[in-house]
């Protein structure tokens, strides 16, 4: 009994320490956040960048944090990092109009002009629907729809009235299909966060090669700030794909993952 008591006391102390450290970390982040916002308000953008970066270094991540950091970089004249952080904010909040607007403004400084490959309207429409909410919101919607489906299933099984059974059956079919679709939307949004298979070019200019070697054939030239898709990697080289379908290899030191 004494051994169990010691174990419980030890666990209690450990949990208390963890909660205390977490509380202190949150207080520190709150102070850093207030300092960063104050620096931004007084147009001390480099100091604001340092404060926001410190918050990121603690492991905290949010669309608002990346958005403010992107604004600070933009105001300080660092367009590459501004685009990078706006894109990171967009991953977490894909339907935020402020993020989209500021990203569009920052992209005006990108030298490389890309004509995106046209997509069928139904794919564009589907992507716009998926981007309406982040992964967490789609998950909540999916789970809620599934719970309502279980309620309707109960009505179908236990109700004695034909009308209620028929209504609950068809409504349940619609809800389980809706739940499956919204679950797939959540999975797609989560995949963007986990895989991070897109990047921003940080080298002022870089020649894309046909193979992962310096002796590879020169294919085309791209400039800093451009968003690319990562399709493969080999040692110190990364294969990228542009929005217009062009592909090739460049040194991985020239890109930073979103």
C-alpha positions in Angstrom: 0.0 0.0 0.0 2.8 2.4 0.8 4.5 1.7 -2.5 1.2 2.6 -4.3 0.9 5.7 -2.3 4.5 6.8 -3.2 3.8 6.1 -6.9 0.6 8.2 -6.8 2.4 11.0 -5.0 5.2 10.8 -7.6 2.7 10.9 -10.5 0.9 13.8 -8.9 4.1 15.8 -8.4 5.2 15.1 -12.0 1.8 16.2 -13.4 2.0 19.3 -11.3 5.5 20.2 -12.6 4.4 19.6 -16.2 1.3 21.8 -15.8 3.4 24.5 -14.1 5.9 24.5 -16.9 3.2 24.6 -19.5 1.6 27.5 -17.7 4.9 29.4 -17.6 5.5 28.7 -21.3 2.0 30.1 -22.1 2.7 33.2 -20.0 6.1 33.7 -21.7 4.5 33.4 -25.2 1.8 35.9 -24.2 4.5 38.4 -23.2 6.4 37.7 -26.4 3.2 38.2 -28.4 2.5 41.5 -26.8 6.1 42.7 -27.3 6.0 41.6 -31.0 2.8 43.4 -31.6 4.1 46.5 -29.8 7.3 46.5 -32.0 5.1 46.1 -35.1 2.9 49.1 -34.1 6.0 51.3 -33.6 7.4 50.1 -37.0 10.3 48.3 -35.4 9.8 45.4 -37.8 13.1 43.5 -37.2 12.4 43.4 -33.5 8.9 42.1 -34.2 10.3 39.4 -36.4 12.6 38.3 -33.6 9.8 38.1 -31.1 7.5 36.2 -33.4 10.3 33.8 -34.3 10.9 33.1 -30.6 7.3 32.1 -30.2 7.6 29.7 -33.1 10.7 28.2 -31.5 8.6 27.2 -28.5 6.6 24.9 -30.7 3.5 27.1 -31.0 2.0 27.4 -34.4 -1.0 29.2 -35.8 -2.2 31.0 -38.9 -2.3 34.3 -37.0 1.3 33.9 -35.9 2.6 33.1 -39.4 0.4 36.0 -40.8 1.9 38.5 -38.4 5.4 37.2 -39.0 4.8 37.5 -42.7 3.6 41.1 -42.4 6.7 41.9 -40.3 9.0 40.4 -42.9 7.2 42.2 -45.7 7.5 45.6 -43.9 11.2 45.0 -43.3 11.7 44.3 -47.0 12.3 40.5 -46.8 9.9 39.4 -49.5 11.0 35.7 -49.6 10.3 35.2 -45.9 7.1 37.2 -46.2 5.8 34.9 -48.9 7.0 31.8 -47.0 5.1 32.7 -43.9 2.0 33.8 -45.7 2.0 30.4 -47.4 2.4 28.7 -44.0 -0.5 30.7 -42.7 -2.6 29.8 -45.7 -2.0 26.1 -45.0 -3.5 26.5 -41.6 -6.3 28.9 -42.7 -6.9 28.2 -46.4 -10.0 30.4 -46.7 -8.7 33.5 -44.9 -9.1 36.5 -47.2 -6.6 38.7 -45.4 -3.9 36.0 -45.9 -4.8 35.6 -49.5 -4.7 39.3 -50.2 -1.3 39.9 -48.5 0.1 36.9 -50.3 -1.1 38.2 -53.6 0.6 41.6 -52.9 3.9 40.0 -51.9 3.8 37.7 -55.0 3.9 40.8 -57.2 7.6 41.1 -56.4 8.3 37.6 -57.8 10.2 37.9 -61.1 9.3 34.4 -62.5 6.0 34.5 -64.3 4.1 31.2 -64.4 1.0 30.4 -66.4 -0.7 27.7 -64.5 -2.0 24.6 -66.3 -5.8 24.9 -66.7 -7.8 22.5 -64.5 -11.4 21.1 -65.1 -14.0 23.3 -63.4 -15.1 20.4 -61.1 -11.6 20.0 -59.7 -11.3 23.7 -59.1 -14.7 23.7 -57.4 -13.8 20.7 -55.3 -10.6 22.3 -54.2 -12.4 25.5 -53.3 -14.8 23.5 -51.2 -11.9 21.7 -49.4 -10.2 25.0 -48.7 -13.3 26.4 -47.0 -12.2 25.0 -43.6 -9.0 23.7 -42.0 -8.5 20.1 -41.1 -9.8 20.4 -37.5 -13.1 22.1 -38.7 -13.7 19.4 -41.3 -13.1 16.7 -38.7 -15.6 18.3 -36.3 -18.2 18.5 -39.1 -17.5 14.9 -40.1 -17.8 13.5 -36.6 -21.0 15.5 -35.9 -22.6 14.2 -39.1 -21.7 10.6 -38.1 -23.2 11.1 -34.6 -26.4 12.3 -36.1 -26.3 9.3 -38.4 -26.1 7.0 -35.4 -29.1 8.8 -33.9 -31.1 8.3 -37.1 -30.0 4.7 -37.2 -31.5 4.2 -33.8 -34.7 5.8 -35.0 -34.8 3.5 -37.9 -34.3 0.4 -35.8 -36.6 1.2 -32.9 -39.3 3.4 -34.3 -42.7 1.7 -35.0 -43.9 4.4 -37.5 -43.2 3.7 -41.1 -42.9 7.4 -42.0 -40.2 8.0 -39.4 -38.3 4.8 -40.4 -38.4 5.8 -44.0 -37.3 9.4 -43.3 -34.5 8.3 -40.9 -33.3 5.8 -43.5 -32.8 8.3 -46.3 -31.6 11.0 -44.1 -29.1 8.6 -42.6 -27.8 7.6 -46.1 -27.2 11.3 -46.9 -25.5 11.9 -43.6 -23.1 9.0 -43.8 -22.1 10.0 -47.4 -21.7 13.6 -46.2 -19.6 12.4 -43.2 -17.3 10.3 -45.6 -16.8 13.3 -47.9 -16.0 15.7 -45.1 -13.6 13.2 -43.6 -11.8 13.0 -46.9 -11.6 16.8 -46.9 -10.1 16.8 -43.4 -7.6 14.2 -44.5 -6.5 16.3 -47.5 -6.1 19.4 -45.3 -4.1 17.3 -42.8 -1.9 15.9 -45.5 -0.9 19.5 -46.5 0.2 20.2 -43.0 2.1 16.9 -42.5 3.8 16.4 -45.9 4.7 20.1 -46.7 5.6 19.1 -50.2 5.7 22.7 -51.4 8.5 25.2 -51.0 9.6 28.8 -51.8 12.8 29.5 -53.8 15.3 31.5 -51.8 18.3 31.7 -54.2 18.2 35.0 -56.1 18.4 33.0 -59.3 18.9 29.3 -60.0 19.2 27.2 -63.1 17.0 24.1 -63.0 18.8 20.9 -64.3 17.6 17.8 -66.1 19.3 15.6 -63.5 20.6 15.9 -59.9 24.1 17.0 -60.9 25.9 20.2 -61.8 26.7 18.6 -65.2 23.0 18.1 -66.0 21.4 19.9 -68.9 20.2 23.4 -68.2 16.4 23.4 -68.5 15.1 26.8 -67.4 15.9 29.7 -65.0 13.8 30.6 -62.0 14.1 33.4 -59.4 13.6 33.9 -55.7 10.1 34.0 -54.2 8.6 31.4 -56.6 6.4 28.7 -55.1 7.3 25.1 -56.3 6.1 21.6 -55.6 8.6 19.1 -54.3 8.3 15.7 -56.2 11.5 13.9 -55.3 14.9 14.3 -53.6 18.3 12.8 -53.9 21.3 13.6 -51.6 21.6 17.4 -51.8 19.3 17.8 -54.8 15.5 18.2 -55.0 13.2 17.6 -57.9 10.6 20.3 -58.3 7.5 20.9 -60.4 6.1 24.3 -61.4 2.5 25.2 -61.8 2.9 25.2 -65.6 4.0 21.6 -65.5 7.8 22.1 -66.0 10.0 19.9 -63.9 13.7 19.6 -63.0 16.3 19.4 -60.3 17.9 22.1 -58.2 20.1 22.2 -55.1 18.0 21.7 -51.9 19.8 24.7 -50.3 17.9 27.0 -52.7 14.4 26.2 -51.3 12.7 26.3 -48.0 9.7 24.1 -47.3 6.4 25.7 -46.6 
